[in-house]
Amino acid sequence: MVTLAEVARHAGVSASTVSYVISGKRAISAGTRERVRRSISELGYHPHAGARALAGSRSHIVALMVPLRTDLYVPVMMEIAVTVAQAARTHGYDVLLLTGEEAPDAVRRVVGSNLAEAMIVMDVELDDRRLELLRSVDRPSVLVGIPAEPAGLTCVDLDFFATGAVCVEHLAGLGHREIAVVGEAPAVYERRTGFAERTLAGIRERAGQLGVRMLHRPCEGGYEGVSAVLSRILDERPGTTGLVVQNEAAVEPLLAVLRQRGLAVPEDMSVVAVCPEEVATGASVRLTSVAVPARELGRQAVEALMARLGGRPAGEVLLLRPALTLRDSSGPAPAAGA
């Protein structure tokens, strides 16, 4: 392994000059800085992140907190994570992935170890236990998600409130007057996970404004869970003609259950989903949907974090506008008595 001293000898400068070029702590002439960087490149020198952190310089590592829960759609989470890693690399940063459910303890560990100089936090709850600590530490952070009180935090997310409203507007425009929401697993709502709660709030508000009756039922993924939820919906609201699905694991089982019941999509039941494009286009009936823009969320989170590292104060909330794509699963409400 090439050492800092070897880089210094190769560049004809002192070891401290090499250190200052890497850390940026002191101004170094352009010629010397270029000579040192050329030597670093030619020798293949990689500064040791832990040593740089202990020395108080920048580690060029971002901690990404992604609790991998079984009740959430992991592919979306990992697509955001991969995009964060790729985007961070373009800025010269590596990513430290934290997948546990430690909440504030994970934040404390990042700050205490001094290894990562900034954090991106995912799976944000409305009353997230990490928020107070994130506001108090001197470590820049960006949330992929929006809590109930985002003041003093930098957040990036799809506008899930508007997403819910767009789904209702689409169904109402097709004449549907009774709709139901096939939601995430019950634990997601018990935790008051931000994206699920905000989607539901948008659906409820817009349905009320448009005179559409709505019913929400959380749903475990899998055929049996979906079958039970759909039976419950149709027992309680037999006039339901439109479904909004926010649960990727429920999409294909739902379409199968509808077929088994003799309900054609969209002739008897329209279905609108909030899901990744590949889920919507790969379903047995191509779904009208609002896409979850995982890659754009990851990219925007990194750009916001780089701005924070560059001195921009916290407090910015960036909401991506939802876009509904029409496909084969939604159509006019069936005529009464048909």
N, C-alpha and C positions, 0 to 999 in steps of 0.2 A: 504494500500500500504506500502510495506517494505521501510524503509528509510536507507540512507547511515549510519546514526548513529547506527541503529540496526545491520547492517552488521558488523560495527566496534566492537560493544560489543560482538557479537557472535564469531568473530574471535580473540578477545582479543588484538586488535590493535587500534590505533587512527583513527579518521575519515579521517585525511589527508593521512594516509597510504593507506586506501581504495581508496581514490581519486587518489593517484599516481599509484596504481595498475591498475585502470581502464583507466587512461589517458596515462600511460606509460611515464610520464614526468620525473620521477626520477627512478633510479635503486633501486629495492627492492630485498632483498634476495629471493632465490628460495623457501625456506621453508615458509616464510611469504606470498609470492605471492600465493603459492598453498593453504595456509590456508584461505586467503581472497577469492580466487576463489571458494573454497569449500563452504564457508559460503554464497557467492552470489548465488550459485547453490541451496543449501539446502533451503535458505529463499525465493528463487524466486525473487531476487532483479533485477529491470530493471532500469538502469540509465536514467534519463530524458534527452532526446536529446537536447531540447532547453536550459536546464540549463548547459549541458556540452558545448554547443556552446558558450553561453555567457561567460563561464569560460575560453574559449580559447582552450579547449581540442577538441579531435576529436569527431564528432557527429556520425560517422559510418552510415551516410546517403548519398546516391547517388541521385542526381536529374536527372531524365530521361525526356528529352524534346521530346515529340511526338505530333506535331501538327496533330490533326485528321481532315483531309480535306476530303470533299465528293468526290473529283476527284482522290483520291488514294485508293488503295485496302486496306481497314482497317484491314482485318484479318492478312495480312502479318505484318503490323506494330505492331499489338497487340501480335502476336506470338513472335516477337523480344522482345517486352516489357516484356512478361511473362518470357522468357528465361533469360533476364537481371535480373529480380527480383529473379529468382531461383538461378542463378549463383552468384549474389551478396550475397545472404544469406549464401552460403557456405563459404564466406570470412567474415561473421559476419556483413554484411551491409544490411540495409533496403533501399528501393527505394521510392523516392518522385516523383510521376508522374505528369508532367505538360503537359496538352493537348491543351493549347491555341495557338493562332497564333501571339504571342506578339513579336517574333523575339528578338532584343536586350534587350527589357524590361524584358523578362523572365530571361535572364542572369544576368542583374542588380539586379533583385529581389533575386535570389539565392545567389549572392555574398553579397548583402547588409544585408540579413537576417542572414547570417552565419550559417544557419541550415544545409545545405548540404556541404560536404567537397570536392565534385567532381561532374562532370557532364558528362552525355552521351547525345549527340545531334543527333537527327534523322531528316529526310526530308531535307537533305542538298542540297542547290542550288549552282550552279557554282559561283555566286557572292553573297553568303549568307551575309546578313547584320549583322549576329552575329559574323563573323570571327574576325574582328578587336578587338572587346571586348574580345573574348576568348583568343586571343594572349596576351592581355595586363593585364588580371587579374591573381592573384596568386592562382588560383583554377584549379587543374588538370582537363582536359577534353579529351574526345574521341569522334570523329565524326563517325557515321555510315553513310558513304557516303564520297565522295571526291569532294572538290571544285575545281575551276579552278587553284587556287594557294594554294597548301596544305603546303607550307613551314611554319615551326613553329607550325604545328598541328599534332596530332596523329589521323590517320584515319583507319577505317576498312570497307571493302566493297567487294562485288562480283566484279570481273573484268568485268564490263559491256561492255567496249570497246571490249575485247576479246570475250565476249558473242555474241555481234552482228556479229563479224567476223566469229565465229563458225557456226552460223545459215546460213550465206551466203555460206560458204564453203560446208556445207552439201547439200544445194539445188543445188549449182553449180556442185557438184560431181554427182548429179542425172540427170544432163543435163539441168537444168532450166536456161534460159537466160534472162527472164524477171520476176522480183519479185516485190512485193509491201509490204510495212510495214503498218500494221494496228496498229497505235500507241495509246498512252495514250490520255486523254482528252486534248483539246487545252490549258487549263489553266496550265497544267503541263509543257508544252514547253514555255509558256509565262513567267513562273517563272524561266525558265532555270534550272529545277530540274536536279540534277547531273546524276542520274542513267539513266533517259530517254535520255538525251543529249549524254551521253557516248555510250549507245547502238547504237543510230542512227549514231554517228560518226564512230563506228566500222563497221557497216553495209555499210556505204557509202565508206569507204576506201577500204574494202576488195572487195566490188562489183566492184569498179573501177579497182582494180588490176586483177580481174578475168574476166573482160569484161562482167559483168552482169549488165543489165539495172535495176535501182531500182526507186521506187516511194514511197514517204512517205506521209501518210495522218493521222493526228490526228483523234481520234474517241471518241465520247461520248459513254458510255455504253448503252445498251438497244437495242432492235430489230430495232426500227426506225432509230436510229443513225448509227448502223452498216449497215443496208440496204442502207442508203444514201451513206455511204463511199464506200461500195463495188461497188455500181452502178457507182460512180464517177471514181473509179479505173479502172473498165472494159471499161468505155467509153473512158478514156484517154489512157489506155494501154490494148487493147483487147487481146494482146498476153501474158498477165500475166498468169503464170502457178504455181507460188509459192507465198505463203504469210508468212510473219513473223509477229506474233501477240505479242505485248507487252501491253496487257490491259486485265486483268483477267475478267473484267465485259463484255468484248466483245466476249469471247471465244464461249460460247454456242449460243448466237444470231448469230454469224458468221456461225457456222456450220448449223444452221437452215436456214439461208438465202441462203447458198450454195445449200442445198437440194431443197429449193423452186425453185431455178433457174435451177435445173436439173444438177448441177455440182457435180460429185462424188468425194469424198476425199478417197484416194489420186489419183485416176485414171485421173481426170480432173484438180484437183487443190490440190497441196501439201500444208500442213499447219504445220509450226513450231512455237512453242510458247515459250516465256520467262515467266515462271509462277511457282507457287508452285507445288510440285509433286501431291498434292491432286486435284488440278484443272486439271492438265494434264491427270491423270488417271481416274478422275470422269466424263470427258466429254463424249458426246455421241459417239464420235470417239476418241479413246485413242491417245493423242497427242504426237508426237515427240517433245521433249522440253529440254530446259536448265532450271534446277530448280533454284529457288531463295532460297538459304539456310538460311532461317530466324533464325533457332535455332543456327546454327554455327556462324552467324553474331552476335547474342546476346551474345553468350558465349565468342567469341573472343574480343568483345568490353569490356566486364567485365575484362577479363584477361589483356588487354592492360591498362585499367584504374587502376587496382591493381598495375601494374608495374609502372605507373606514380606516384601513391601514395607512392610507395616504393622508389622513387627517380629517376626513369628513365626519361631522358629529352624528351621533345616533339619533333616531327618531323618524327616519324615512320609511314609509309603507308603500311598496310597489305592488299593485294588483294587476294581473294580466286579465284582459277582457275575454270572456267566454265566447266561443264561436260554435254554433250548432250546425252540424252537417246533416242534411236530409239524405236518408237512404230508404230501405224497403220496409221498415218496421212501423212506420206511422202513417195513418191515413184518416179520412173523415170518420167521425163517430157513427156507429151504426144507427139506423133509424129506430126510434122507439117501437118496441114490439116486433122488430125484425128477427 
